[in-house]
Amino acid sequence: MTTQNELRLLPWTGPEGKPCYLSTDDRNGYMSRLADNIESEQLETAAALLKQAAETLGDERANPGDMQLLAKELTGALRDVLRVATSRGHLLDASEPHRF
C-alpha cells in the first residue's frame, strides 16, 4: 500500500474542499502532466497578482473595494502557491536522499 509520503498532493481539491492525491510511479503520466500544467498556471497567476498588488498599493486612487478584491485574489493565489510548495516538497522528500 502507498504511504501518505509517496502520494502527490494535487493542485485541486475534491468535494467539500478535501485534498486530492495521486498515487503513481509515472511522473510523465497524464495526471502528473495535468497537475504540472495546473501548478505552472497557478504560479504564473501568483506572479501576475504580485505585480498587480505592487501597482495597486502604490496607487493613491485605489479605493477600499479595490484593496478588498486584491486581498481576496492574493489569498487565493497564496493558497495555491502553498499547495504547490507542499506538493513539490513531498516529491523532493520522496525522490532525493537527504544530505547533511
C-alpha distances in whole Angstrom, upper triangle without the diagonal:
4,6,10,12,10,11,14,17,19,23,23,22,22,24,25,25,21,19,17,14,13,10,12,13,16,18,21,20,22,20,19,23,24,22,24,27,27,27,30,32,31,32,35,36,35,38,40,40,41,44,45,45,47,49,49,50,53,54,57,57,54,54,51,50,49,47,45,44,43,41,39,38,38,35,33,33,32,29,28,29,27,24,24,25,22,20,21,21,17,18,20,18,15,18,21,22,23,27,29
4,7,8,6,7,11,13,16,19,20,20,20,22,24,22,19,16,14,11,10,7,9,11,14,15,19,17,19,17,16,20,21,19,21,24,24,23,26,28,27,28,31,32,32,34,37,37,37,40,41,41,43,46,46,46,49,51,53,54,50,50,48,47,46,44,42,41,40,38,36,35,34,32,30,30,29,26,25,25,23,20,21,21,18,16,18,17,14,14,17,15,12,14,18,19,21,24,27
4,5,5,7,11,12,15,19,20,19,19,22,23,21,18,15,14,11,11,9,12,13,16,17,20,20,21,19,18,21,22,20,21,25,24,23,26,28,27,27,31,32,31,33,36,35,36,39,40,40,42,44,44,44,47,49,52,52,49,49,46,45,44,42,41,39,38,36,35,34,33,30,29,28,27,24,23,24,21,19,19,19,16,14,16,15,12,13,15,13,11,14,17,17,19,22,24
4,5,5,8,9,13,16,17,16,17,19,20,18,15,12,12,9,10,9,12,14,17,17,20,20,21,18,17,20,21,18,19,23,22,20,23,25,24,24,28,28,27,30,33,32,32,36,37,36,38,41,41,41,44,46,48,49,45,45,43,41,41,39,37,36,35,33,31,30,29,27,25,25,23,21,20,20,18,15,16,16,13,12,14,13,9,11,14,12,10,14,17,18,18,22,24
4,6,8,10,13,16,18,18,19,22,23,20,17,14,13,10,11,10,12,13,16,15,19,19,21,18,16,19,20,17,18,22,21,19,22,25,23,23,27,28,26,28,31,31,31,34,36,35,37,40,40,40,43,45,47,48,44,45,43,42,40,38,37,36,34,32,31,30,29,27,25,25,23,20,20,19,17,15,15,14,11,10,11,10,6,8,10,8,7,10,13,14,15,18,20
4,7,10,12,16,18,18,19,22,23,21,18,15,13,10,9,7,9,9,12,12,16,16,18,15,13,17,18,16,17,20,20,19,21,24,23,23,27,28,27,29,32,32,32,35,37,36,38,41,41,41,44,46,49,49,46,46,44,43,42,40,38,37,36,34,32,31,30,28,26,25,24,22,20,20,19,16,16,15,13,11,12,11,8,8,10,9,6,9,12,14,16,19,22
4,6,9,13,14,14,15,19,20,18,15,11,9,6,6,5,8,10,12,12,15,14,16,13,11,15,16,13,15,18,17,16,19,21,20,21,24,25,25,27,30,30,30,33,34,34,36,39,39,39,42,44,47,47,43,44,42,40,39,37,36,34,33,32,30,28,27,26,23,23,22,19,18,18,17,14,14,14,12,9,11,12,8,8,12,11,9,12,15,17,19,22,25
4,6,9,11,13,14,18,19,17,14,10,8,5,5,7,8,10,11,10,13,13,14,10,9,12,12,9,11,14,14,12,15,18,17,17,21,22,21,23,26,26,27,30,31,31,33,35,36,36,39,41,43,44,40,41,39,37,36,35,33,31,30,29,27,25,24,23,21,20,19,17,15,15,14,11,10,12,9,6,8,10,7,7,11,11,10,12,15,18,19,22,25
4,7,8,9,11,15,16,13,11,7,6,5,7,9,12,14,15,13,16,15,15,12,10,13,13,9,11,14,12,11,15,16,14,16,19,19,19,21,24,24,24,27,28,28,30,33,33,33,36,38,40,41,37,37,35,34,33,31,30,28,27,25,23,22,21,19,17,17,16,13,12,12,11,8,8,10,8,5,8,10,8,9,12,13,13,15,17,20,21,24,26
4,6,7,10,13,15,12,11,7,6,5,7,10,12,15,14,13,15,14,13,9,9,11,9,6,9,11,9,9,12,13,12,14,17,17,17,20,22,22,23,26,27,27,29,31,31,32,35,36,39,39,36,36,34,32,31,30,28,26,25,24,22,20,20,19,16,15,15,13,10,12,12,8,8,11,10,7,10,12,11,11,15,16,15,17,20,23,24,27,29
4,7,10,14,15,12,11,9,8,9,10,14,16,18,17,15,16,16,14,11,11,12,10,6,9,10,7,6,10,10,9,11,14,14,14,17,18,18,20,22,23,23,26,28,28,29,32,33,36,35,32,32,31,29,27,26,25,23,22,21,19,17,17,15,12,12,12,10,7,9,10,6,6,10,10,8,11,13,13,13,16,18,18,19,22,25,25,28,30
4,7,10,12,9,9,7,7,9,11,15,17,20,19,17,19,17,15,12,13,14,11,9,12,12,9,9,13,12,11,14,16,15,16,19,20,19,21,24,24,24,27,29,28,29,33,33,36,36,32,32,30,28,27,26,24,22,22,21,18,16,17,15,12,13,14,11,8,12,12,9,10,13,13,11,14,16,16,17,20,21,21,22,25,28,28,31,33
4,7,8,5,5,5,5,9,12,15,18,21,21,20,21,20,18,14,15,17,14,12,15,16,12,13,17,16,14,17,19,18,18,22,23,22,24,27,26,26,29,31,30,31,34,35,37,37,33,33,31,28,28,27,25,23,23,21,18,18,18,16,13,14,15,12,11,14,13,10,12,15,14,13,16,18,17,18,21,22,22,24,27,29,30,33,35
4,6,5,5,6,6,10,12,15,18,22,22,21,22,20,18,15,17,18,16,14,17,18,15,16,20,19,17,20,23,21,22,25,26,25,27,30,30,29,33,34,33,34,38,38,40,40,36,35,33,31,30,30,27,25,26,24,21,21,22,19,16,18,19,15,14,17,17,14,16,19,17,16,19,21,19,20,24,24,24,26,29,31,32,35,37
4,5,6,9,9,13,16,19,22,25,25,25,26,24,22,18,20,22,19,17,21,21,18,19,23,22,20,23,25,24,24,28,28,27,29,32,31,31,34,36,34,35,39,39,41,40,36,35,33,30,31,30,27,25,26,25,22,22,23,20,18,20,21,17,17,20,20,17,19,22,20,19,23,24,23,24,27,28,27,29,32,35,35,38,40
4,6,9,11,15,18,21,24,27,28,27,29,27,25,21,23,24,22,20,23,23,20,21,24,23,21,24,26,24,24,28,28,26,28,31,30,30,33,35,33,34,37,38,39,39,35,34,31,29,29,28,25,24,25,23,20,20,22,19,16,19,20,16,16,20,19,16,20,22,20,20,23,24,23,25,28,28,28,30,33,35,35,39,40
4,7,9,13,16,19,22,25,26,25,26,25,23,19,20,22,19,17,20,20,17,17,21,20,17,20,23,21,20,24,25,23,25,28,27,27,30,32,30,31,34,35,37,36,32,32,29,27,27,26,23,22,22,21,17,18,19,16,13,16,16,12,13,16,15,13,16,18,16,16,20,21,20,22,25,25,25,28,30,32,32,35,37
4,7,10,13,16,20,23,24,23,25,23,22,18,19,21,19,16,19,21,18,17,21,21,18,21,24,22,22,26,27,25,27,30,30,29,32,34,33,33,37,38,40,39,36,35,32,30,30,29,26,25,25,23,20,21,21,18,16,18,17,14,14,17,15,12,15,17,15,15,18,19,18,20,23,23,22,25,28,30,30,33,35
4,7,10,13,16,19,20,19,21,20,19,15,16,18,16,13,16,18,15,15,18,19,16,19,22,21,20,24,25,24,25,29,29,28,31,33,32,33,36,37,40,39,36,35,33,31,31,29,27,26,25,23,21,20,20,18,15,16,16,12,12,14,13,10,12,14,12,11,15,16,14,16,19,19,19,21,24,26,27,30,32
4,7,10,13,17,17,16,18,17,16,12,13,15,13,11,14,16,14,14,18,18,16,19,22,21,21,24,26,25,27,30,30,30,33,35,34,35,38,39,42,41,38,38,35,33,33,32,29,28,27,26,23,22,22,20,17,18,18,15,13,16,15,11,13,15,13,11,14,16,14,15,18,19,18,20,23,26,26,30,32
4,7,10,13,14,14,16,14,14,10,11,14,13,10,13,16,14,14,18,19,17,19,22,22,22,25,27,27,28,31,32,32,34,36,36,37,40,41,44,44,40,40,38,36,35,34,32,30,30,28,26,25,24,22,20,20,20,17,15,16,15,12,12,14,12,9,13,14,11,12,16,16,14,17,20,22,24,27,29
4,6,10,10,10,13,11,11,8,8,12,11,9,12,15,14,14,17,19,18,20,23,23,24,26,28,28,30,32,33,33,36,38,38,39,42,43,46,46,42,43,41,39,38,37,35,33,32,31,29,27,27,25,22,22,22,19,17,18,18,14,14,16,14,11,13,15,12,11,15,16,14,15,19,22,23,27,29
4,7,9,10,13,11,12,10,10,13,14,12,15,18,17,17,20,22,22,23,26,27,27,29,31,32,33,36,37,37,39,41,41,42,45,46,49,49,46,46,44,42,41,40,38,36,36,34,32,31,30,28,26,25,25,22,20,21,20,17,16,18,16,13,14,16,13,12,15,15,12,14,18,20,22,26,29
4,5,7,10,8,11,9,8,12,13,12,14,17,18,18,20,22,22,23,26,27,28,30,32,33,34,36,37,38,40,42,42,43,46,47,50,51,47,48,46,44,43,42,40,38,37,36,34,32,32,30,28,27,27,24,22,22,22,19,18,19,17,14,15,17,14,12,15,16,12,13,17,19,22,25,28
4,6,9,9,12,11,10,13,15,14,15,18,19,19,21,23,24,24,27,29,29,30,33,34,35,37,39,39,41,43,44,45,47,49,52,52,49,50,48,47,45,44,42,40,39,38,36,34,33,32,30,29,28,26,24,24,23,20,19,20,19,15,15,17,14,11,14,15,11,11,15,17,20,23,27
4,5,5,9,9,8,10,13,13,13,16,17,17,19,21,22,23,25,27,28,29,31,33,33,35,37,38,40,42,43,44,46,47,51,51,48,49,47,46,44,43,42,39,38,37,36,33,33,32,29,28,28,26,23,23,24,21,18,20,19,16,15,18,16,12,15,17,14,13,16,19,22,25,28
4,6,9,9,6,7,11,10,9,13,15,14,15,18,19,19,21,24,24,25,28,29,30,32,34,34,36,38,39,40,42,44,47,47,44,46,44,43,41,40,39,36,35,34,33,30,30,29,27,25,25,24,20,20,21,18,15,17,17,13,12,15,14,10,13,15,13,11,14,18,21,23,27
4,7,8,6,6,10,11,10,12,14,15,15,18,19,20,21,24,25,26,28,29,30,32,34,35,37,38,39,41,43,44,48,48,45,46,45,43,41,40,40,37,36,35,34,31,31,31,28,26,27,25,22,22,23,20,17,19,20,16,15,18,17,14,16,18,16,15,18,21,24,26,30
4,6,5,6,9,10,11,12,14,15,16,18,20,21,23,24,26,27,29,30,32,33,35,36,38,40,40,42,44,45,49,48,45,46,45,43,41,41,40,37,36,36,34,31,31,31,27,26,27,25,22,22,23,20,18,20,20,17,17,20,18,15,18,20,18,17,20,23,26,29,32
4,6,5,6,9,10,11,12,14,15,17,18,20,21,23,24,26,27,29,30,32,33,34,37,38,39,40,42,43,47,46,43,44,43,41,39,39,38,35,34,34,32,29,29,29,26,24,26,24,21,22,23,20,18,21,21,17,17,21,20,17,20,22,20,20,23,26,29,32,35
4,5,5,6,9,10,11,12,14,15,16,18,20,21,22,24,26,27,29,31,31,32,35,36,37,38,41,42,45,44,41,42,41,38,37,36,35,32,31,31,29,27,27,26,23,22,23,21,18,19,20,17,15,18,18,14,15,18,17,15,18,20,18,18,22,25,27,30,33
4,5,5,6,9,10,10,12,14,15,16,18,20,21,23,25,26,27,29,30,31,33,35,36,37,39,41,44,44,41,42,40,38,36,36,35,32,31,31,29,26,26,25,22,21,22,20,17,17,18,15,13,15,15,12,12,15,14,12,15,17,15,15,18,22,24,27,30
4,5,5,6,9,10,10,12,14,15,17,18,20,21,23,24,26,27,29,30,32,33,34,36,38,39,43,42,39,41,40,38,35,35,34,31,30,30,28,26,25,26,22,21,22,21,17,17,19,16,14,17,17,14,14,17,17,14,17,19,18,17,20,24,26,28,31
4,5,5,6,9,10,11,12,14,15,17,18,20,21,23,24,26,27,28,31,32,33,34,37,37,41,40,37,38,37,35,33,33,32,29,28,28,26,23,23,23,20,19,20,19,15,16,18,15,13,17,17,14,15,18,18,16,19,21,20,20,23,26,28,31,34
4,5,5,6,9,10,10,12,14,15,16,18,20,21,22,25,26,27,29,30,31,32,35,36,39,39,36,36,35,33,31,31,30,27,26,26,24,21,21,21,17,16,17,16,12,13,15,12,10,13,13,10,11,15,14,13,16,18,17,18,20,24,25,28,31
4,6,5,6,9,10,11,12,14,15,17,19,20,21,23,24,26,27,29,30,31,33,35,38,38,35,36,36,34,31,31,30,28,26,26,24,21,21,21,18,16,17,16,13,13,15,12,9,12,13,10,10,14,14,12,14,17,17,16,19,22,24,26,29
4,5,5,6,9,10,11,12,14,15,17,18,20,22,23,24,26,27,28,30,32,33,37,36,33,35,34,32,30,29,29,26,24,25,23,20,20,21,18,16,17,17,13,13,16,14,11,14,16,14,13,17,18,16,18,21,21,20,22,26,27,30,32
4,5,5,6,9,10,10,12,14,15,16,18,20,21,22,25,26,26,28,30,31,35,34,31,32,31,29,27,27,26,23,22,22,20,17,17,18,14,13,15,14,10,11,14,12,10,13,15,12,13,17,17,16,19,21,21,21,23,27,28,30,33
4,5,5,6,9,10,11,12,14,15,17,19,20,21,23,25,25,27,29,30,33,33,30,31,30,29,26,26,25,23,21,21,19,16,16,16,13,11,12,12,8,8,11,9,6,10,12,10,10,13,15,14,16,18,19,19,21,24,25,27,29
4,5,5,6,9,10,11,12,14,15,17,19,20,22,23,24,26,28,29,32,33,30,31,31,29,26,26,26,23,21,21,20,17,17,18,15,12,14,14,11,10,13,12,9,12,14,13,12,15,17,16,17,20,21,20,22,25,26,28,30
4,5,5,6,9,10,11,12,14,16,16,18,20,21,22,24,26,27,30,30,27,29,28,26,24,23,23,20,18,19,18,15,15,16,13,11,13,14,10,10,14,13,11,14,16,15,15,18,20,19,20,23,24,24,25,29,30,31,34
4,5,5,6,9,10,11,12,14,15,16,19,20,20,22,24,25,29,29,25,27,26,24,22,21,20,18,16,16,15,12,12,12,10,7,9,10,6,7,10,10,8,11,14,13,14,16,18,18,19,22,23,23,25,28,28,30,32
4,5,5,6,9,10,11,13,14,15,17,19,20,21,23,25,28,28,25,27,26,25,22,21,21,19,17,17,16,13,12,13,11,8,9,11,8,6,10,11,8,10,13,13,13,15,18,17,18,21,22,22,23,26,26,28,30
4,5,5,6,9,10,11,12,14,16,17,18,20,22,23,26,27,24,26,26,24,21,21,21,19,16,17,17,13,13,15,13,10,12,14,11,10,14,14,12,14,17,17,16,19,21,21,21,24,26,25,26,29,30,31,33
4,5,5,6,9,10,10,12,14,15,16,18,20,21,24,24,21,23,22,21,18,18,18,15,13,14,13,10,10,12,10,7,10,12,10,10,13,14,13,15,18,18,18,20,22,22,23,26,27,28,29,32,32,33,35
4,5,5,6,9,10,10,12,14,15,16,18,20,23,23,20,22,21,20,17,16,17,14,12,12,12,9,7,10,9,5,7,10,8,7,11,12,11,13,16,17,17,18,21,21,22,25,26,27,27,30,30,31,32
4,5,5,6,9,10,11,13,14,15,17,19,22,23,20,22,22,22,18,17,19,16,13,14,15,12,10,13,13,9,10,13,12,10,13,15,14,14,18,19,18,20,23,23,23,26,28,27,28,31,30,31,32
4,5,5,6,9,10,11,12,14,16,17,20,20,18,20,21,19,16,16,17,15,12,14,14,11,10,14,13,10,12,15,14,13,16,18,16,18,21,22,21,23,26,26,26,29,31,31,31,34,34,35,36
4,5,5,6,9,10,10,12,14,15,18,18,15,17,17,16,13,12,13,11,8,10,11,8,7,10,10,8,10,13,12,12,15,17,16,18,20,21,21,23,26,26,27,29,31,32,32,35,34,35,36
4,5,5,6,9,10,11,12,14,18,19,16,18,18,18,14,13,15,13,10,11,13,10,8,11,12,9,10,14,14,12,15,17,17,17,20,22,21,22,25,26,26,28,31,31,31,34,33,34,34
4,5,5,6,9,10,11,13,16,17,15,18,19,18,15,14,16,15,11,13,15,12,11,15,15,13,14,17,17,15,18,21,20,20,23,25,24,25,29,29,29,31,34,33,33,36,35,36,37
4,5,5,6,8,10,11,14,14,12,14,15,15,11,11,13,11,8,11,13,10,10,14,14,12,14,17,17,17,19,22,21,22,25,26,26,28,30,31,31,34,36,36,36,39,38,39,40
4,5,5,6,8,10,13,14,11,13,13,13,10,9,11,10,7,9,11,10,8,12,13,12,13,16,17,16,18,21,21,21,24,26,26,27,30,31,31,33,35,36,36,38,37,38,38
4,6,5,6,9,12,14,12,15,15,16,13,11,14,14,10,12,15,13,12,15,17,15,15,19,19,18,20,23,23,23,26,28,27,28,31,32,32,34,37,37,36,39,38,38,38
4,6,5,6,10,11,10,13,15,15,11,11,15,14,11,13,16,14,13,17,19,17,18,21,22,21,23,26,25,26,29,30,30,31,34,35,35,37,39,40,39,42,41,41,42
4,5,5,8,9,6,9,11,11,8,8,11,11,8,11,14,13,12,15,17,16,17,21,21,21,23,26,26,26,29,31,31,32,35,36,36,38,40,41,41,43,42,43,43
4,6,8,10,7,10,11,13,10,8,12,12,9,11,14,14,13,16,18,17,17,21,22,21,23,26,26,26,29,31,31,32,35,36,36,38,40,41,41,43,41,42,42
4,6,9,8,12,13,15,12,11,15,16,13,15,18,17,16,19,21,20,21,24,25,24,26,29,29,29,31,33,33,34,37,38,38,40,42,43,42,45,43,43,43
4,5,6,9,12,13,10,11,14,15,13,15,18,17,17,20,22,21,22,25,26,26,28,30,31,31,34,35,35,36,39,40,40,42,45,45,45,48,46,47,47
4,6,8,11,13,11,11,15,16,15,17,20,20,19,22,24,24,25,28,29,29,30,33,33,34,36,38,38,39,42,43,43,45,48,48,48,50,49,49,49
4,6,10,11,10,11,14,15,14,17,19,19,20,22,24,24,25,28,29,29,31,34,34,35,37,39,39,40,43,44,44,46,49,49,49,52,51,51,51
4,7,8,6,7,10,11,10,13,15,15,16,18,20,21,22,24,26,26,28,30,31,31,34,35,36,37,40,41,41,43,45,46,46,49,48,48,49
4,5,5,6,9,10,11,12,15,16,17,18,20,21,22,25,26,27,28,30,32,32,34,36,37,38,40,42,43,44,46,47,48,50,49,50,50
4,5,5,6,9,10,10,12,14,15,16,18,20,21,22,24,25,26,29,30,31,32,34,36,36,39,40,41,42,45,46,46,49,47,48,49
4,5,5,6,8,10,11,12,14,15,17,18,20,21,23,24,26,27,29,30,32,33,35,36,38,39,40,42,44,45,46,48,47,49,49
4,6,5,6,9,10,11,12,14,16,16,18,20,21,22,24,26,27,28,30,32,33,34,36,37,38,40,42,43,44,46,45,46,47
4,5,5,6,9,10,10,12,14,15,16,18,20,20,22,24,25,26,28,30,31,32,34,36,36,38,40,41,42,44,43,44,44
4,5,5,6,9,10,11,13,14,15,17,19,20,21,23,25,25,27,29,30,31,33,35,36,37,39,41,41,44,42,44,44
4,5,5,6,9,10,11,12,14,16,17,18,20,21,23,24,26,27,29,30,32,33,35,36,38,39,40,43,42,43,44
4,5,5,6,8,10,10,12,14,15,16,18,20,21,22,24,26,27,28,30,31,32,34,36,37,38,40,39,40,41
4,6,5,6,9,10,10,12,14,15,16,18,20,21,22,24,25,26,28,30,31,32,34,36,36,39,37,39,39
4,6,5,6,9,10,11,13,14,15,17,19,20,21,23,25,26,27,29,30,32,33,35,36,38,37,39,40
4,5,5,6,9,10,11,12,14,16,17,18,20,21,23,24,26,27,28,30,32,33,34,37,36,38,39
4,5,5,6,8,10,10,12,14,15,16,18,20,21,22,24,25,26,28,30,31,32,34,33,35,36
4,5,5,6,9,10,10,12,14,15,16,18,20,21,23,24,26,27,29,30,31,33,32,34,35
4,5,5,6,9,10,11,13,14,15,17,18,20,21,23,24,26,27,29,30,33,32,34,35
4,5,5,6,8,10,11,12,14,15,16,18,20,21,22,24,26,27,28,31,30,32,33
4,5,5,6,9,10,10,12,14,15,16,18,20,21,22,24,25,26,29,28,29,30
4,6,5,6,9,10,11,12,14,15,17,18,20,21,23,24,26,28,27,29,30
4,5,5,6,9,10,11,12,14,15,17,18,20,21,23,24,27,26,29,30
4,5,5,6,9,10,10,12,14,15,16,18,20,21,22,24,24,26,27
4,5,5,6,8,10,10,12,14,15,16,18,20,21,23,22,24,25
4,5,5,6,9,10,11,12,14,15,17,18,20,22,22,25,26
4,5,5,6,8,10,10,12,14,15,16,18,21,21,23,25
4,5,5,6,9,10,10,12,14,15,16,18,18,20,22
4,6,5,6,9,10,11,12,14,15,18,17,20,21
4,5,5,6,9,10,11,12,14,17,17,20,22
4,5,5,6,9,10,10,12,15,15,18,20
4,5,5,6,9,10,10,13,13,15,17
4,5,5,6,9,10,12,13,16,18
4,5,5,6,8,11,13,16,19
4,5,5,6,9,10,12,15
4,6,6,7,8,11,14
4,6,8,10,13,16
4,7,10,13,16
4,6,9,12
4,6,10
4,7
4
